Amino acid sequence: MHIMIRNKQFIREKVAERKKYLSGKTIADLSRKIGDRLVQTDAFQKAKCIALYYAMEDEVQTSGLIEEWFATKKIVLPVISGETIDFFTYTGKNNLMKGIWGISEPVSTELISPEDIDLFIIPGIAFDHKCNRMGRGKGYYDRYLAGINKPTIGLCFDFQLFEQIPAEIHDKKMMLVITENATVSLHHQ
């Protein structure tokens, strides 16, 4: 167990080091490419209700996707409360507030149940070629998605995609992982 934690810490440090050298313009350009790849997937095309996330500044940016699609698809965003994450309907930029981690969250009373969400699009610190995901270590998504069998797509930059990362039994695998240059599928192992 200690080796895995050390490995996770090493991966987090390696990714953080690479992120330091990304300009805002580079992040925006790469995010646009990743978004273009995402919207072409069958899962995105078929989904009526999509759980997205409002990105931290060093993550794949999603605000453009949210703005582009919320009029034609139901976009729901996470709201963190204590140890849990729930999803609420996004109704526009004017209905956002900063949440616990400084991340924009919707000000909405329309709580969406997991059964009503067709697709989950999820950030992460690192992913691997077996579609494992390593988050920030709080476990919000892993707890929420436990027992839910819906399509999940992880978004990351190329340098966040590793051959293999430490994975535990409770870690939720992604159906797809999309970077600016690759789409890795759980079903094509």
Disulfide bonds with the S-S distance in Angstrom:
none
